[in-house]
Amino acid sequence: EKGFKNVEVFTKEHVAVSLAHDVAQHSNKFIRERGAFTVVLSGGSLIKYLRKLVESPHAESIDWSKWHVFWVDERVVPKDHLESNYKLAYDGFLSKVPIPQVNIYGIDDALEADGAADVYETTLRRLVKSGVIATSASGFPKFDLMLLGIGPDGHVASLFPEHPIVKEDKKWVTFIKDSPKPPSDRITLTFPVINSSSNIAMVVTGAGKSNAVYSTLQGDENTEKLPVGLVSPEGDLKWYLDIGAASKLFKE
Ligand code: 6PG
């Protein structure tokens, strides 16, 4: 059985307002229920849409000491590199809130893609074992909240159209050395992990995404080719669209 699905359309400003409100609610709920909140970040413009979380009233009301932060995917570059999702998140969000540094699980940037993916999976296994990360019935890590974006080509995480790792069904973390979008070397969570999430927030803005959004939500001849169509969590899925991303949905 799948969770609740919901699509909402906002102005760009209200994507940030609504997302902050929902993240704060998830944070309160999971910290109350399980004493921790596991949140998985993406790259791209997502971080910008977290900006209201570092402001009043959320900044003061959230118990940041209980947050554990992960990445959906990461480029295999040093953590201070301009292409690093860690740096993007650190500069735009993490440096502004008191999350303990030990609870921020960036990749080991001294390793190549394969080694970094293995080490990341080992870290996740340790945290599942100690109960920091919950577990799904099928044994995959069950993150409290996963924040996803999509590319104009319909990719999510570093799972690109027609790439074989889209079909990975055993590993929790895998790597890619031929990403169609640079940089070439990346690590990424796999679909079984993505779809084990308690909550997924799909944050999609800009008219450049309107075709991918239409194919996914409405369905057309491209639907089957888009990795985003494989996002189908056991938990709840909420889409945060701006008017541009939703524009093709309104044309009917
Ligand atoms: C990458 C990008 C990419 C991005 C989406 C959405 O991995 O190269 O970070 O995955 O997250 O394309 O990007 P925007 O939210 O910036 O449109």
Residues whose N, C-alpha, C, O or C-beta is under 5 A from the ligand:
A	BS01	6PG	G43 G44 S45 L46 G149 I150 G151 A157 K181 P182
